[in-house]
Amino acid sequence: MIRPGQSLARGVCRALAGMGFAPLTEFIPGRGLRVDVIALGPKGEIWIVECKSSRADFQSDRKWQGYLPWCDRFFWAVGQDFPVELLPDGAGVMLGDSYGAEIVQMPAPAVLAGARRKALVRGIARQAALRLARMGDPLLEAAP
């Protein structure tokens, strides 16, 4: 059974892939953080998208500001019936469902420091490669 947030993340990933991004779900950029979707763009840009399936889901999120230093652009992804006036100013907004999403508000870019970008790209590549390898061998163990 796919939960509503996972369903929305799937649509976001489809939309990002259609824009030339390589999305990865449930990624940990730093201690105590886990983003719904992180995506590496064709020019090396890094976007983070937090998927919120309801008002309660959004209001219970206390960590989102911790994600801002880990991306060039930060977005909220919500369904068509979500009260977007609840979303903080300055963030991007995507409206979507399990089949796709569209950007309705583009956030201003923030430029990541080179060392952080390099570490993130390496972490994204490593996590994606491990997930792919585990698809072929579910018992695969990976060193931390």
C-alpha positions as CSV (number, residue, x, y, z in Angstrom):
1,M,0.0,0.0,0.0
2,I,1.4,3.3,-1.0
3,R,0.9,6.2,1.4
4,P,-0.3,9.5,0.1
5,G,3.1,11.2,0.5
6,Q,4.8,8.4,-1.3
7,S,2.3,8.7,-4.1
8,L,2.9,12.4,-4.4
9,A,6.7,11.8,-4.4
10,R,6.3,9.5,-7.3
11,G,4.5,12.2,-9.3
12,V,7.2,14.7,-8.4
13,C,10.0,12.3,-9.5
14,R,8.2,11.8,-12.8
15,A,8.0,15.5,-13.3
16,L,11.6,16.1,-12.3
17,A,12.8,13.3,-14.6
18,G,10.9,15.0,-17.4
19,M,12.9,18.2,-16.8
20,G,16.2,16.3,-17.0
21,F,16.7,15.9,-13.3
22,A,17.8,12.6,-11.6
23,P,15.5,12.3,-8.5
24,L,16.2,10.2,-5.5
25,T,13.6,9.6,-2.7
26,E,14.2,9.4,1.1
27,F,17.7,10.8,1.0
28,I,19.7,11.8,4.2
29,P,21.8,14.9,3.4
30,G,22.9,15.3,7.0
31,R,22.5,14.1,10.6
32,G,18.9,14.1,11.7
33,L,17.5,15.0,8.2
34,R,15.7,12.9,5.6
35,V,14.3,14.6,2.5
36,D,11.4,13.2,0.5
37,V,13.0,13.9,-2.8
38,I,16.4,15.3,-3.8
39,A,17.2,15.8,-7.4
40,L,20.4,16.4,-9.3
41,G,19.9,18.6,-12.4
42,P,21.6,18.5,-15.8
43,K,23.9,21.5,-14.8
44,G,24.7,20.1,-11.4
45,E,22.0,22.0,-9.5
46,I,20.4,20.3,-6.4
47,W,16.8,20.6,-5.6
48,I,14.9,19.3,-2.6
49,V,11.2,18.7,-2.6
50,E,9.2,18.0,0.5
51,C,5.9,16.3,-0.2
52,K,2.9,17.1,2.0
53,S,-0.3,15.1,1.7
54,S,-2.4,17.2,4.1
55,R,-2.5,20.2,6.4
56,A,-1.7,18.0,9.4
57,D,1.3,16.5,7.6
58,F,2.6,20.0,6.8
59,Q,2.0,21.4,10.3
60,S,3.8,18.5,11.9
61,D,7.0,19.1,9.9
62,R,9.5,20.8,12.2
63,K,12.7,20.0,10.2
64,W,12.1,21.6,6.8
65,Q,14.2,24.7,7.5
66,G,17.2,22.4,8.1
67,Y,17.0,21.3,4.5
68,L,17.6,24.8,3.0
69,P,21.4,24.8,3.4
70,W,21.5,21.5,1.4
71,C,20.0,22.6,-1.9
72,D,20.0,25.3,-4.6
73,R,16.2,25.4,-4.6
74,F,13.6,24.2,-2.1
75,F,10.1,23.2,-3.0
76,W,6.9,22.0,-1.3
77,A,4.9,19.5,-3.3
78,V,1.2,19.4,-2.5
79,G,-2.1,18.2,-4.0
80,Q,-4.6,20.3,-5.8
81,D,-6.8,20.7,-2.8
82,F,-4.0,21.7,-0.3
83,P,-4.4,25.2,1.2
84,V,-1.2,26.7,-0.4
85,E,-1.6,29.9,1.7
86,L,-0.1,27.8,4.6
87,L,3.2,27.4,2.8
88,P,6.0,29.8,3.8
89,D,6.9,32.6,1.5
90,G,10.0,32.2,-0.7
91,A,9.8,28.4,-1.2
92,G,8.9,26.9,-4.5
93,V,5.6,25.1,-4.9
94,M,4.7,22.1,-7.0
95,L,1.1,20.9,-7.5
96,G,0.9,17.2,-8.2
97,D,-0.5,13.7,-7.8
98,S,0.9,10.2,-8.3
99,Y,1.1,10.8,-12.1
100,G,3.0,14.0,-12.3
101,A,3.5,17.5,-10.9
102,E,4.0,21.0,-12.2
103,I,5.9,23.9,-10.8
104,V,3.5,26.8,-10.0
105,Q,6.0,28.9,-8.0
106,M,9.8,28.9,-8.7
107,P,11.9,29.8,-5.6
108,A,14.9,32.1,-5.9
109,P,18.1,30.1,-6.1
110,A,20.6,29.8,-3.3
111,V,24.1,28.8,-4.3
112,L,25.6,25.9,-2.4
113,A,29.3,26.0,-1.4
114,G,31.5,23.9,-3.6
115,A,32.6,21.5,-0.9
116,R,29.0,20.8,0.2
117,R,27.8,20.3,-3.5
118,K,30.7,17.9,-4.1
119,A,29.8,15.9,-0.9
120,L,26.1,15.9,-1.8
121,V,26.7,14.7,-5.4
122,R,28.9,11.9,-4.1
123,G,26.3,10.9,-1.5
124,I,23.5,10.9,-4.1
125,A,25.5,8.8,-6.5
126,R,26.5,6.4,-3.8
127,Q,23.0,6.0,-2.5
128,A,21.5,5.5,-6.0
129,A,24.2,3.0,-6.9
130,L,23.6,1.0,-3.7
131,R,19.8,1.0,-4.3
132,L,20.3,-0.3,-7.8
133,A,22.7,-3.0,-6.7
134,R,20.2,-4.1,-4.0
135,M,17.6,-4.5,-6.7
136,G,19.8,-7.3,-8.2
137,D,20.8,-8.7,-4.8
138,P,18.5,-7.9,-1.9
139,L,21.0,-9.4,0.6
140,L,23.8,-7.1,-0.5
141,E,25.6,-5.5,2.5
142,A,27.2,-2.2,2.1
143,A,29.8,-0.6,4.3
144,P,28.7,2.7,5.9
